[in-house]
Amino acid sequence: MSADTAQIHGKTLRFKFNDGPMAGKTFEHAFDDHGTVTWKMLGGEGKPSKPTKYELAHVNFDVFAVSYLGDAGYTLTTILDFNTGLLVAFASNEKSLVKQHGTFEVVKRAAA
């Protein structure tokens, strides 16, 4: 694991969306060291996802882009700023594209 991916690999991040179709909803995303992610909506809605491959890019300093194809055929691409805790996400499929804003936090760190 390189230093530029250590912010996300092996961590669980909690995303909270402020606007868009997921406004007011919170999701936990568990990013493993092998390039797969699982997520679940908090608050009793829905069930956990199946593991799916994610791609990660170190953009600049504490900013990362992470993208994966979700269970319902949507691709979620999220820009995460670890300095501010802000996120911008783009959810898309063959019929729609939406932008959403929110916040995130690390809720579980990889074991040392």
N, C-alpha and C positions, 0 to 999 in steps of 0.2 A: 504494500500500500504506500503510495507516495504522499508526501506532505500536503500536496494540493488537493488530494481527495480525502484526507483524514477527517475533514470537517463533516463528511456525510457517511462514508463507508463505515459500517458497524454501529450506526447510530439510529435512534428512533426520534423523529421530528414530529411535532404537533403543529399542523396547519390550521389556522382559523381564518375563514373568509369573511370579509366585510361587505362585499357586494357581489353582483352576478347571481347565477342560479343557486349557488351554494352559500349565499349570504347567511351569516349566523351559525353555520355548521362548522364543526371541528373534526378533523381527521388525524389519525396517527399513521405515520409512514415509517416502517422498519426497513432500513436499507442495509442489506448484509454485505459482507466483504467479497462476495462472489458475483456481485452484479445483479442481484434480484431484489425486488421490493414487494412487500405486502402492506396493505393499508386497511383501515377500518374506520367507519364513522363512529364517533363517540356519542353517547346519549341513547344507546339502545336501538338505533335505527340500522337496518341492514345487517349483513354478515361480513366477516373478513374476506378480503380478496384472495385469489390464488396468487402464488408467487409469479412475478413477471419480470422480464429483463428491463433494466433501466440503463440509460446513458447519462454520463456526467461530464460536464466541462467546467474547468476553472476559468472564469472570465477575467477577474481582476481582483487582487487583494483578497477581500472577504466575500466576493460575489461569485456564485456558482449557478449554472443552469443544469437542471435535471429533467429528463423526459422519459416517459414510459407509455405504453399502450395499455389502457385499462380494460377491465372485464366487459364493459358495455360497448366496446368499439371506439371509445374516445381516446385520443392522445392527450395527455396532460404534460405541458411543458411549463416548468416553474423556474423563475429567477429568484434566488434566495440571497439576501444581503445579511451576512452574519454580523456585520457591524451595527446595523439598525434593527434587525429582527423583522424587516419588511419583506413581503413576497409579492410578486406579480405572476399570475398563472394564465396560460392560454389553453383552453380545452377545445378540441376540434375533432370533427369526423367529416365524412363526405358531404354532410348537409349543413353543418353549422360551425361557427367559430365564435367563442366568447372570451372576453378578458375579465379577470377577477383580481381583486387586491385583497391583501390580508396581512397577517402576522404569523410568525412561527417561532418555536422554541425547541431546543434540544431537551428531551425528557428522559433519555436514557443514553448513556455513553458506553462505548465498547469496553469490555473488561480489559484491565491492564495486563 
